[in-house]
Amino acid sequence: MRRGLGLALAFGLLATLLGIPASAAQLHRWTGRVTHIADGDTFDVDIAGDGTSTPKRIRLTGVQAMEIGECHSKAAANRLEALIGGKNVRLTAQDPNSRGLHDRLVRQVEYKAGGSWRDVGIKLLAEGHALWMPHPTEARNHEGYNRAASSAAAKRLRLWDTDSCAPGPQQSARLRVWVQWDADSNDGQNLNGEWVKLYNPGGGDLRLDGWRLRDTALRGHSYFVFPAGTVLRSGNSLTVHVGKGKNTATRLYWGQSAPVFENAVTDGRSEYLGDGAYLFDRDGDLRWWFTYPCALRCTDRLQGKLALTTVQYDPPGEDTALGEYVDVTNVSLARVQLYGYLLESWPYGHAFPRKSALEPGQTLRVRIGKGADKSGQQYWGLPSSVLANTGDVVQLRTFDLVRLDCHAWGQRSC
């Protein structure tokens, strides 16, 4: 747990204690006239009844347009101008003091169309003009924002069109991307536990030198730029760790001094948080991405094919890391690959390595402690036991929170 998550949880708890639905708690509304469009997600509003004619700078909640000068930034600003430029708008906030970078007021913004109020953020996201970027204290509509952005991505609209800025390079290349956004234990003390995985499944090598990687909020105010000579060979993987380290052929280091990726929260009250990793080529085209939590067509091809058949949380004698284990069994009639999936007992996760295929009926035992992986057995790598005898949860899931199987005991539930 970190950053804005604590604020969001505190807000949800307060709403619950007061008996107020979180979607309705602490809503504040204003109206005003838009006087200036700064970019695709920022503008000025002369707020009615505030006792001054000085406009306030407003930052759209849930929306992250491309930065000024980047491909797609002008189109987003022009669309925002067409929607609200010079018009009256309605502003909403759960916390009237919510502010973003450069002290901008963070607000949900609505414009009048066809006699009813329409959400500007939903419109921009659904049309593919921006990325979804949740705000920890303004999370009321973020699930809808995530769905709108995911729908635009699925349709390859505007920002999501992989050759809209310029054709190539290597448009036929294939890549899979996923993010370990929740490092084991304390994210701030385990920066390299956050990482982005790039997997080239085949079809040719991919040159990445000069390509750029970012999170949604552009934390640290910088892209990760792939160094000269970076090539992702066909059939190989490359991991970009958030923290510092020495680059190798398979591991690169962003060099950040704080966590980059927001932890996902989907508890169904006021909290709905997530993030994404976005890979841009040298022309500025968004070529591959991974966003979470899943918001559209949230199923997985391995659902029903894998089962957590044994969870040994209370081994004989003293509980030890090597005595605790989880068995994952292929219950299907076909070979399955676990690479790209996660075994989780929060706040710890085991990302399955490349050689994690299971034949029909085969079981893989994952021991909590440290050791050398071998056929039929892997090691989570933790120094001590973590499965609580009194109650806990272990789940097998994708990195965007699609559950394949879950096992709970004691007073806990899946």
VMD Tcl script that draws the C-alpha trace (Angstrom):
set ca {
  {0.00 0.00 0.00}
  {1.38 3.43 -0.86}
  {0.88 6.95 -2.20}
  {-2.77 7.91 -2.78}
  {-4.09 4.48 -1.82}
  {-4.17 5.35 1.88}
  {-6.21 8.48 1.15}
  {-8.66 6.56 -0.99}
  {-9.14 3.87 1.65}
  {-9.63 6.46 4.38}
  {-12.29 8.18 2.30}
  {-14.13 4.92 1.67}
  {-14.01 4.02 5.38}
  {-15.44 7.41 6.35}
  {-18.30 7.01 3.86}
  {-19.05 3.54 5.21}
  {-19.07 4.70 8.84}
  {-21.44 7.52 7.98}
  {-23.74 5.19 6.07}
  {-23.30 7.19 2.87}
  {-22.88 5.47 -0.50}
  {-19.31 6.23 -1.55}
  {-20.45 7.38 -4.99}
  {-22.50 10.13 -3.35}
  {-20.28 11.03 -0.35}
  {-18.59 14.44 -0.22}
  {-19.70 15.64 -3.65}
  {-19.10 19.34 -4.32}
  {-20.31 21.10 -7.46}
  {-19.62 24.41 -9.18}
  {-20.46 25.95 -12.53}
  {-18.43 28.30 -14.64}
  {-17.37 29.38 -18.11}
  {-14.27 28.05 -19.86}
  {-11.95 30.92 -20.80}
  {-8.88 29.12 -22.13}
  {-7.76 25.65 -23.25}
  {-4.16 24.95 -22.21}
  {-3.83 21.41 -23.58}
  {-5.81 18.19 -23.95}
  {-6.55 17.81 -20.23}
  {-6.11 21.29 -18.73}
  {-8.08 24.53 -19.08}
  {-9.16 27.69 -17.23}
  {-12.63 28.34 -15.81}
  {-14.20 31.51 -14.45}
  {-16.16 29.92 -11.59}
  {-19.56 31.43 -10.87}
  {-20.09 32.91 -7.42}
  {-16.49 32.68 -6.19}
  {-16.23 36.46 -5.77}
  {-13.53 36.91 -8.40}
  {-13.26 37.12 -12.17}
  {-9.85 35.45 -12.08}
  {-10.15 32.04 -13.79}
  {-9.03 28.89 -12.00}
  {-6.84 26.32 -13.73}
  {-8.60 22.96 -13.91}
  {-7.11 19.50 -14.47}
  {-9.54 16.88 -15.77}
  {-9.79 13.92 -13.42}
  {-9.24 10.50 -14.98}
  {-7.64 11.81 -18.18}
  {-4.02 12.04 -19.35}
  {-3.52 13.58 -22.77}
  {-0.14 13.54 -24.49}
  {2.27 16.31 -23.51}
  {2.47 19.48 -25.62}
  {4.60 18.86 -28.71}
  {4.04 15.11 -28.74}
  {2.04 13.28 -31.38}
  {-1.71 13.39 -30.58}
  {-1.38 16.34 -28.15}
  {-2.73 18.93 -30.60}
  {-5.66 16.74 -31.63}
  {-6.66 16.26 -27.98}
  {-6.46 19.99 -27.27}
  {-8.51 20.79 -30.38}
  {-11.18 18.27 -29.38}
  {-11.36 19.72 -25.86}
  {-11.72 23.20 -27.38}
  {-14.59 21.99 -29.58}
  {-16.36 20.39 -26.61}
  {-16.09 23.12 -23.96}
  {-14.17 26.14 -25.29}
  {-16.01 29.34 -24.25}
  {-18.91 27.30 -22.84}
  {-20.48 26.82 -19.45}
  {-19.42 23.66 -17.63}
  {-20.24 21.86 -14.40}
  {-17.36 20.88 -12.10}
  {-17.57 18.09 -9.50}
  {-15.15 16.94 -6.81}
  {-15.26 14.52 -3.91}
  {-12.62 16.64 -2.18}
  {-12.78 20.38 -3.00}
  {-9.05 20.61 -2.25}
  {-8.02 17.93 -4.75}
  {-5.05 19.24 -6.69}
  {-2.65 17.88 -9.25}
  {0.73 18.87 -10.59}
  {1.35 22.64 -10.75}
  {-1.39 23.18 -8.15}
  {-4.20 22.60 -10.67}
  {-7.66 21.84 -9.26}
  {-8.67 18.27 -10.14}
  {-12.28 18.08 -11.24}
  {-14.75 15.89 -13.07}
  {-16.07 18.15 -15.82}
  {-19.39 18.02 -17.65}
  {-20.72 19.95 -20.64}
  {-24.30 20.40 -21.83}
  {-25.32 18.49 -24.97}
  {-28.81 17.57 -26.09}
  {-30.26 19.02 -22.91}
  {-28.24 16.86 -20.51}
  {-24.85 16.99 -18.85}
  {-22.13 14.83 -20.47}
  {-18.79 13.81 -18.95}
  {-15.88 15.41 -20.83}
  {-13.43 12.77 -19.60}
  {-15.57 9.88 -20.84}
  {-15.87 11.58 -24.23}
  {-12.12 12.16 -24.68}
  {-11.24 8.65 -23.52}
  {-13.90 6.91 -25.62}
  {-12.69 8.75 -28.71}
  {-9.07 7.72 -28.09}
  {-7.64 11.14 -27.31}
  {-6.08 10.26 -23.95}
  {-4.97 7.65 -21.45}
  {-7.00 6.78 -18.34}
  {-5.28 8.19 -15.24}
  {-7.05 7.69 -11.89}
  {-6.75 10.17 -9.07}
  {-6.74 8.73 -5.52}
  {-9.25 11.18 -4.03}
  {-11.40 11.61 -7.16}
  {-12.14 7.98 -8.00}
  {-15.94 8.18 -8.31}
  {-16.15 7.54 -12.06}
  {-12.85 5.82 -12.70}
  {-14.27 2.40 -13.52}
  {-16.24 4.00 -16.34}
  {-13.18 5.95 -17.46}
  {-11.15 2.75 -17.56}
  {-13.83 1.03 -19.67}
  {-13.98 3.97 -22.07}
  {-10.21 3.98 -22.58}
  {-10.11 0.19 -22.93}
  {-12.85 0.33 -25.56}
  {-10.94 2.94 -27.57}
  {-7.79 0.83 -27.33}
  {-9.63 -2.25 -28.57}
  {-10.88 -0.24 -31.56}
  {-7.41 1.27 -32.19}
  {-8.80 4.80 -32.17}
  {-6.45 7.79 -32.60}
  {-3.84 7.52 -29.83}
  {-4.23 3.73 -29.96}
  {-3.66 3.54 -33.73}
  {-0.15 2.10 -33.89}
  {0.94 3.90 -37.08}
  {-1.02 7.15 -36.93}
  {2.05 9.35 -36.32}
  {4.22 7.71 -38.98}
  {4.43 4.25 -40.58}
  {6.83 1.80 -38.97}
  {9.32 0.93 -37.74}
  {8.79 -2.85 -37.80}
  {4.99 -2.67 -37.89}
  {4.76 -6.44 -38.31}
  {6.63 -7.13 -35.06}
  {4.81 -8.94 -32.26}
  {5.21 -8.28 -28.56}
  {3.57 -9.12 -25.25}
  {3.79 -6.67 -22.37}
  {2.83 -7.03 -18.71}
  {3.58 -5.18 -15.49}
  {4.40 -6.28 -11.97}
  {2.89 -3.19 -10.35}
  {2.85 -4.39 -6.74}
  {6.34 -5.19 -5.50}
  {6.70 -7.64 -2.63}
  {6.16 -6.03 0.77}
  {6.78 -2.25 0.81}
  {6.93 -0.88 -2.74}
  {9.04 2.09 -1.72}
  {11.71 -0.18 -0.27}
  {11.67 -2.60 -3.21}
  {11.76 -0.43 -6.33}
  {13.16 -3.16 -8.55}
  {10.26 -5.36 -7.49}
  {8.21 -3.19 -9.85}
  {8.96 -4.01 -13.45}
  {7.70 -4.16 -17.02}
  {8.18 -7.36 -19.00}
  {8.54 -7.29 -22.79}
  {8.29 -10.68 -24.47}
  {8.99 -11.24 -28.16}
  {7.15 -14.48 -29.03}
  {8.84 -14.82 -32.40}
  {8.77 -13.60 -35.96}
  {11.96 -11.55 -35.90}
  {14.18 -9.44 -33.68}
  {12.88 -6.03 -32.54}
  {15.18 -3.01 -32.32}
  {14.16 -0.87 -29.35}
  {16.93 1.74 -29.19}
  {15.34 5.18 -28.91}
  {11.90 3.77 -28.03}
  {10.27 5.15 -24.88}
  {8.35 3.60 -22.00}
  {6.11 5.43 -19.56}
  {3.46 4.93 -16.91}
  {0.17 6.81 -17.12}
  {0.99 9.69 -14.77}
  {4.59 10.01 -16.02}
  {5.85 9.77 -12.44}
  {9.36 11.04 -12.07}
  {8.50 13.30 -15.03}
  {10.51 11.15 -17.39}
  {10.15 8.39 -19.92}
  {12.46 5.41 -19.83}
  {14.42 5.64 -23.08}
  {15.86 2.37 -24.34}
  {19.63 2.74 -24.78}
  {21.44 2.47 -28.07}
  {21.90 -1.09 -29.27}
  {18.87 -2.51 -27.41}
  {17.53 -5.48 -29.39}
  {14.84 -7.86 -28.17}
  {15.66 -11.14 -29.86}
  {12.95 -13.38 -31.20}
  {11.75 -15.74 -28.48}
  {13.38 -13.73 -25.68}
  {12.26 -11.38 -22.92}
  {13.47 -8.06 -21.58}
  {12.66 -6.72 -18.10}
  {12.71 -3.01 -17.26}
  {13.05 -2.55 -13.49}
  {11.86 0.71 -11.95}
  {14.85 1.24 -9.67}
  {18.61 1.40 -10.19}
  {21.06 -1.25 -11.33}
  {23.50 -2.25 -14.03}
  {21.96 -2.86 -17.44}
  {22.40 -6.27 -19.06}
  {21.11 -7.86 -22.25}
  {17.94 -9.03 -20.46}
  {17.50 -6.49 -17.64}
  {17.37 -2.70 -17.85}
  {16.93 -0.17 -15.05}
  {14.78 2.97 -15.15}
  {16.72 4.65 -12.33}
  {13.70 6.03 -10.48}
  {13.95 6.92 -6.78}
  {10.29 6.16 -5.94}
  {7.64 3.66 -7.10}
  {6.20 4.33 -10.56}
  {3.14 2.12 -10.95}
  {0.01 2.72 -8.91}
  {-1.35 -0.31 -7.07}
  {-4.73 -1.48 -8.30}
  {-7.76 -1.10 -6.04}
  {-11.16 -2.48 -7.05}
  {-13.08 -2.89 -3.82}
  {-16.40 -1.64 -5.18}
  {-16.77 1.43 -2.95}
  {-15.14 4.78 -3.70}
  {-11.76 3.26 -4.52}
  {-10.93 2.30 -8.06}
  {-7.29 2.73 -8.99}
  {-4.99 1.33 -11.64}
  {-2.30 2.29 -14.11}
  {-0.58 1.19 -17.28}
  {2.69 0.81 -19.15}
  {2.94 2.31 -22.63}
  {5.65 1.65 -25.22}
  {6.20 4.33 -27.87}
  {8.37 3.92 -30.96}
  {10.77 6.55 -32.30}
  {7.98 8.19 -34.33}
  {5.84 8.74 -31.24}
  {3.35 5.98 -32.03}
  {1.97 3.97 -29.11}
  {2.84 0.45 -30.24}
  {2.11 -1.78 -27.23}
  {0.54 -1.26 -23.86}
  {-0.65 -2.99 -20.73}
  {-3.32 -1.48 -18.48}
  {-4.87 -2.70 -15.25}
  {-7.25 -3.60 -13.79}
  {-8.95 -5.31 -16.70}
  {-12.09 -3.43 -17.75}
  {-13.20 -5.07 -21.00}
  {-13.65 -8.75 -21.93}
  {-12.08 -9.82 -18.63}
  {-11.60 -13.50 -19.29}
  {-8.50 -15.57 -19.90}
  {-7.82 -18.62 -22.07}
  {-6.48 -20.58 -19.05}
  {-9.55 -20.13 -16.86}
  {-10.86 -23.60 -16.01}
  {-7.59 -25.21 -17.09}
  {-5.51 -24.61 -13.96}
  {-6.32 -25.36 -10.32}
  {-4.70 -24.72 -6.95}
  {-4.94 -28.31 -5.80}
  {-2.98 -28.05 -2.53}
  {-2.00 -25.16 -0.26}
  {0.24 -26.30 2.58}
  {-0.01 -23.38 4.98}
  {0.61 -25.36 8.20}
  {3.43 -27.86 7.66}
  {4.26 -30.38 10.40}
  {6.34 -28.92 13.20}
  {7.60 -25.37 12.96}
  {6.34 -23.32 10.01}
  {9.18 -22.67 7.58}
  {9.36 -21.08 4.16}
  {10.42 -24.36 2.58}
  {7.70 -26.27 4.40}
  {4.96 -24.04 2.98}
  {3.98 -24.62 -0.64}
  {1.26 -24.27 -3.25}
  {0.49 -26.90 -5.91}
  {-0.71 -25.73 -9.32}
  {-2.20 -28.47 -11.52}
  {-3.07 -28.50 -15.20}
  {-6.59 -29.97 -15.19}
  {-7.06 -29.60 -18.94}
  {-6.28 -31.97 -21.81}
  {-3.68 -29.68 -23.41}
  {-0.27 -28.30 -22.54}
  {-0.41 -24.89 -20.81}
  {2.19 -22.18 -20.25}
  {2.30 -20.30 -16.92}
  {4.72 -17.62 -18.15}
  {2.91 -14.30 -17.89}
  {0.84 -15.32 -14.85}
  {1.19 -14.64 -11.14}
  {0.73 -16.69 -7.97}
  {-0.18 -14.29 -5.18}
  {-0.50 -14.27 -1.43}
  {-0.75 -10.54 -0.83}
  {1.53 -8.65 -0.42}
  {3.79 -11.24 -2.09}
  {3.71 -12.46 -5.66}
  {5.50 -15.19 -7.59}
  {5.82 -14.45 -11.31}
  {6.25 -17.71 -13.18}
  {9.51 -17.84 -15.19}
  {9.85 -18.79 -18.86}
  {10.15 -22.55 -18.35}
  {6.81 -23.06 -16.64}
  {4.86 -25.26 -19.03}
  {2.61 -27.99 -17.62}
  {1.49 -31.09 -19.48}
  {-2.07 -32.40 -18.99}
  {-2.48 -33.59 -15.40}
  {0.96 -32.34 -14.35}
  {1.42 -30.50 -11.04}
  {3.94 -27.77 -10.28}
  {4.86 -27.29 -6.62}
  {5.87 -23.76 -5.66}
  {7.68 -23.66 -2.32}
  {7.62 -20.37 -0.45}
  {11.33 -20.47 0.44}
  {14.54 -20.26 -1.56}
  {16.09 -22.91 -3.78}
  {17.02 -23.85 -7.33}
  {14.08 -24.43 -9.67}
  {13.79 -27.85 -11.26}
  {11.22 -29.84 -13.16}
  {7.97 -29.94 -11.19}
  {9.19 -27.56 -8.48}
  {9.83 -23.84 -8.22}
  {10.81 -21.56 -5.35}
  {9.06 -18.33 -4.47}
  {12.29 -17.06 -2.93}
  {10.97 -15.61 0.33}
  {13.11 -15.78 3.49}
  {10.34 -16.84 5.87}
  {6.88 -18.39 5.95}
  {4.04 -16.11 4.81}
  {0.86 -18.24 4.72}
  {-1.08 -17.48 7.89}
  {-2.37 -20.58 9.69}
  {-5.38 -18.70 11.03}
  {-6.59 -17.62 7.59}
  {-5.24 -16.36 4.29}
  {-5.82 -16.28 0.53}
  {-3.74 -17.59 -2.36}
  {-4.79 -16.86 -5.92}
  {-3.59 -17.56 -9.42}
  {-4.22 -14.57 -11.68}
  {-3.17 -12.49 -14.63}
  {-1.27 -9.25 -14.08}
  {-4.43 -7.28 -14.90}
  {-6.40 -9.04 -12.14}
  {-8.27 -11.75 -14.02}
  {-8.54 -14.65 -11.57}
  {-7.87 -18.23 -12.71}
  {-8.28 -19.92 -9.33}
  {-8.31 -19.05 -5.65}
  {-7.94 -20.89 -2.34}
  {-8.92 -19.38 1.02}
  {-9.04 -20.74 4.57}
  {-9.96 -19.61 8.06}
  {-12.08 -16.45 8.10}
  {-10.73 -15.25 4.76}
  {-12.55 -15.59 1.45}
  {-11.74 -15.30 -2.23}
}
mol new
graphics top color blue
foreach p $ca { graphics top sphere $p radius 0.5 }
foreach p [lrange $ca 0 end-1] q [lrange $ca 1 end] { graphics top cylinder $p $q radius 0.2 }
display resetview
